Every structure is written in C-alpha cells, then in structure tokens.
Amino acid sequence: MVRRIVIIGGGCGGATAAQFARKTDRTAEITIIEREAYPQYSRCGLPYGISGIIPELTNLIEAPEERLKKNRIGILLGSTVTDVDSEKRIAHVHTGDKKIDLPYDSLILATGAQASVPPIKGVFTEGKHELKSGVFVLRTIDDARGIQSLASKGKRAVVIGGGLVGLEVAEALMVRGCKVTIVEFLGNVILAMVDDDMAQMMADAIRKHDVKLFTEYEVTEILGEDRAHGVVARDRKTGEEREFIADIVIVATGQHGETELAKQVGCKVGVTKQIMVDDNCETCLKGVYAVGDCTEYPDLVLGRPTVSGLGTIAVKMAVVAGINAAGGTDHLPKGFLQTRATEPFGCQVAAVGPTSAQLEMAGMKPLIGKVRSFTLPDYYPGRKEIYVKVLANPVTGKILGAQIVGEERVHMRINAFAVAIQAGMTVDDLSKLETAYCPPAAPTVDPITIACEAAKLKMARGPQAAGHPSP
C-alpha cells in the first residue's frame, strides 16, 4: 500500500520535510499545499532582494517546481486548506477554481507565521483589515516587491521596530537611497538577541550610517487618509509626541504562528500558544506532525517551551518530521539553542543561548566574562575589534550563553560556543580549547578563550564577583 503524505505549507519547513520524506520512502505519494504563488524561497534573503544585492527576488527560490517534480513531489501553489477531517484523514483543499480532497496517512503542518501588527490607529484602511497604502510588513516576496516599488532615492521611510527584520529592512532602504528613521519601543535595538551593552554597539553603527534611531518611543498613529504620509510616536519617558514624515512605513514588530488550522484539526497548543510537539515532531495526534514557526519546543538551557522563528530550526524539525512521517525514525535534540546572527550597517552580531535578562527571569544571575579583543595579531595589518561575552552558571561555570559583536569574523566563533553549550562544557573547559592560529586569519589566543578566562577569574574571586543563583 502506497503511503500518502500531505504537507500544509511549502516554505523551508514544508519543502525540507517533503525532501526527507522522499529519501525515506521512495514510493510515497507526497503533496505540498502552498498558499503563495512561489515554491520554497528564503524569507531571510528578502531584505537583500529589496536592497538589490540579490538582483531578482525570484533568485531566492530554493526548491523550484522542476526539482520537486523530479523528486516526484507534488505541489499545489496558490492553494489553501479549508479544513481537515482528522477522523477520515482527509484534507479539503481549494486550488484555483476547484475543490479537491486529499486523503493522507501522515499530515505535516508547516503553516509558518504571519507578521504581528499592533493596534496602531490608522494602520489599516478604514473599514477594511488591509494595511493602508504605503504601509508594509515583510514576510513574502510580494511584500518585498511592494516595498521596492516605493523605495527610491530621497524617499522617507519609517521602520517601526528595531529587531532583526527591522534593522535588515532599514539597511536595505538606506542602500536604495531612502532617508530612514527607526522607531523602537524598547530601550535599545535587538534586545531579544543580545544584552543592552552589546546592543549599544549596533545602535552606534546605525547612527554612523546617518539613519535616525529613536528608542523608547511608541508609534501611536499612522497619518494619512488614503495612504500613509507619516507616523506619530510618543516618548515613553516624557509622554511627549512627535511626528515623523514618511513615504513608506514598515511594521517590523514580530510575528505569530499560524495555528488556527492545527487547533481545528485537534492539535494541542502550549503556553506560548503554538503547537506542542514531542521529539519526533509529532503533535498530540498520531500521524500528525508540525514544524517551524507555528510550533513550540524546549529551550536547551532554560528547559522551557519556546518559539523559534529561525529558519535553521525549522529545517532541523522538518528533517525529523519528514523522516518520521514516511515511516523512518529520527529525533530532535533535547532542546534548541537559538543560535542567531545578523550584520546590518557593517556591524556583525551573533549570539547563542539565553540573554542575561532571560536568565535572570528564570532565576539565575549569570557569571559574565566579557572582553574586548582583536581578530588578528597586533602586528598584522587589518585587525578589527571584537567583543566577546560569555554567560555561565556562577557556581559550576557551565556555559549558558554567549554574544559576540564586531566588524568581521564573528559568526563562526559563535558556533564554537554552540558546540560548548550542547556538550555541557564549562568556561574552564573552553578556556583550554586549542584554536587555530595563522597571522592573516586568527590570533594566537582566540578571543573566545580569553572571555572564558575572564569568567574563570571572576569565579575564583568568589560568589560576590561571580553573581549567584536565586533560591
């Protein structure tokens, strides 16, 4: 009997699951249902398509229909699942002007996420749940095309939100010649990614590029009748309001998983309001799997359910779901590390594990080792500053997280910390790491080991210097 696998969502999670299902079962009947007009493409690459670094947005497509067809994977583009009969195991699909029924033995939910839009006055067209003309989010190729169509030299752009997406699209607009202003609700940019002291280096880099940055400001209104021509923002410290003129407004205030279909099917959602999965990527329903932005899974360090939003994690989940849905056996690790990186405005930032604030919320004041170092030996031309911060358990020295900021050679160094955390290493262990040395490539003693040495010295001075876990 031929196994039937239906995958709802054709992004990186859905398409990867399909490919690994095919590798596991060469005879299975595999169908992807995707609501957009494009097969799998890189959402992370959208800002670079807007800027023109990637010449065509369609260059971001990673799994063309021809490749899927070659692997005998069916895909229904521009199609939606209206509902799923979980008892009869049938997905009801609306594709074009037809309605079809797709029976399944295994179902994979890769429904992804949609942009979160705060209840800002005037953000939607009056009487409709549509963004006002000139207001955009960035989730799709079509969103990116809309932004491109308005972004040209001399245009004024306001980006609401200073997270990863906000900063990357702000840089893209700057590259296209726009005059850009970033308005951030919190006290600094990228605080979900790194601590405030590390984030400040990114804030400094933004201002060096003549991009205006206003932190601790809340956007309260989008001005304009038929189309946006500015925003009103309130200083959260003083209550004073100010107006920012804008031809383009980008709302980059996060995302939330698409879980409505999953709840209709009968999948349980957890404390994060996303779909609960086990280490097989299986939901509470036998034979129904879920992957990516619509799911929750434990954080390896904190042991608490968390939502990722990272493409790397979606792919790891998709591999497991695809194999298991096709009758194989694979498992996720005990938790994810949320290894992350970005580099707008010439400032590279990478991090792994919880931030200090997240650790303190979980009841632990971390031991911190932070150093300013250099990417190359003192005598070699072209060396750049690099700041490394390691967070550890103040009693055991076990590494819990790390953050690195610099102009170059940042991202691969954070991977060493990811390995260390996954292996349960301490700052003492990592300080003894034998690292590669070559004058044009790396210094004799790598900055990551120096940061761990700094943490060790604090531990040696006792609990008061190191911090202490809360009761």
GIMOLIN-V832544 format. One record per helix or strand. SS is the DSSP state (H for helix, E for strand). FROM is the first residue (numbers start at 1). LEN is the number of residues. If there is no record, write none. Layout:
<<SS | FROM | LEN> <SS | FROM | LEN>>
This chain:
<<E | 4 | 5> <H | 12 | 13> <E | 29 | 5> <E | 41 | 1> <H | 43 | 9> <H | 57 | 4> <E | 61 | 1> <H | 65 | 6> <E | 73 | 4> <E | 79 | 7> <E | 90 | 6> <E | 98 | 6> <E | 106 | 4> <E | 113 | 3> <E | 121 | 1> <E | 124 | 1> <E | 131 | 1> <E | 133 | 1> <E | 135 | 2> <H | 141 | 10> <E | 156 | 5> <H | 164 | 12> <E | 179 | 6> <H | 196 | 13> <E | 212 | 4> <E | 217 | 7> <E | 227 | 1> <E | 230 | 6> <E | 241 | 5> <E | 248 | 4> <E | 255 | 3> <H | 260 | 6> <E | 269 | 1> <E | 275 | 2> <E | 282 | 1> <E | 288 | 3> <H | 292 | 3> <E | 295 | 5> <E | 305 | 2> <H | 311 | 15> <E | 336 | 1> <E | 340 | 3> <H | 344 | 3> <E | 348 | 6> <H | 356 | 6> <E | 364 | 1> <E | 367 | 8> <E | 385 | 8> <E | 398 | 9> <H | 411 | 12> <E | 426 | 1> <H | 427 | 5> <E | 438 | 1> <E | 442 | 1> <H | 447 | 14> <H | 463 | 4> <E | 469 | 1>>
